[in-house]
Amino acid sequence: MSGQDRTDEMKAREEASIVQTYTRQPLFIVRGSGARVWDGNGKEYLDFVAGIAVNNVGHCHPLVVEAIKSQAEKLIHTSNLYYTENQILLAEELKRLTGMDRAFYCNSGAESVEAAIKLARRATGRSGLVAAEASFHGRTLGALGATYKSMYREPFRPLNEACFVPYNDVEALKGAVDQNTSAVILEPVQGEGGVHVPSPDYLRAARDISHDAGALLILDEVQTGFGRTGKWFGKEHSGVLPDIMTLAKALAGGLPMGAMLAAESVSEVFQRGDHASTFGGGALVSAAALATIRVIREEGLVKRSEELGAGLRSELGKLPHREVRGLGLMVGLEVDADCGQVVAAAREKGVLLNNTSQNVLRLVPPLVVSREDVDSVVKVLGEILG
Ligand SMILES: Cc1ncc(COP(=O)(O)O)c(C=O)c1O
């Protein structure tokens, strides 16, 4: 059966068996390695989507695969009723990397945001949230309340909805944070909203405004974490230590894992039983996360993200465009074209891209991508946009 037939077959079977919440592209992926994936026909694609900013160390990195294999032979899951060492080693590593004090493990970005919202409510005794316009924090009921697009929220009201203010607007934040605010929640660079980079002072101002009102600052680093922006974490661009930080996506090299990190003074308000997750911090995902962090460090991927990202943005700036935005290898290209069509044309030419809206392409390749691969993606985009 040909690759196209297999794609058609998958589409039909998926439509008959899976809840239809996703808009999928006609591509059936069977294998991945480094910055590349292959379809059922053996056709190769340069993957500048990377599982939506998940595969920072590339697909099936040998060290991550080895860590998963050897851990799977020893212990996969036991629950949090007992001690296991990998999750402790990982918390120690995350503390060193972020400057935060304690970790709580979960299984996704939205869950890490849920944990953060609960902790902020517990720590302040307040329920209000302030979030940014164009924000995305996930689709569980708590996280959804802080996610901007009203078409995501509207069908699920009533929610505990945030007060939304324009991103990167200090005065608007000042006007919104009050005695009912438990936390201000912000992405250090907005991802789903179209790759928006704030001015360096914005997050510092957000922390001061929150603290002056007795509220907390939550930085959602689900997408910006682990080298994506050319620093280990997006917060480093502004030198801000938040009260709570959320992580997921790239954390475990492609396995589902999330973490909420908190400052000691905040985390100590959580009592035993206040929050939990059956799978959180399991031995297998924690081993994958430890290996992922090791790869990022040993292969110098943070620096690589900074350098390749700067080169990519500069080359994209030579193509027809409205704006090039981003930090490191988290890049947005706003164009006067229908990006749905650009994504489809690029896929035909063997390049996977993502668009966050009609006019914005988001490029978030694996940080292991080569300069030649970056150049060839720019060339393909040049052919399409030109
Ligand atoms: C900043 C941010 N927070 C939270 C989420 C939700 O993560 P998940 O899809 O793992 O629940 C995302 C997902 O794109 C995100 O970009």
The ligand as a Gaussian input file, in Angstrom:
#p B3LYP/6-31G(d) Opt

LIG

0 1
 C        2.973000      28.488000      27.768000
 C        2.127000      27.241000      27.788000
 N        1.538000      26.866000      28.923000
 C        0.778000      25.764000      28.994000
 C        0.576000      24.969000      27.887000
 C       -0.268000      23.733000      27.987000
 O        0.542000      22.609000      27.899000
 P       -0.083000      21.150000      27.636000
 O       -0.569000      21.125000      26.234000
 O        1.061000      20.210000      27.896000
 O       -1.185000      20.972000      28.626000
 C        1.179000      25.315000      26.677000
 C        0.972000      24.504000      25.461000
 O        1.203000      24.892000      24.353000
 C        1.975000      26.480000      26.625000
 O        2.571000      26.872000      25.480000

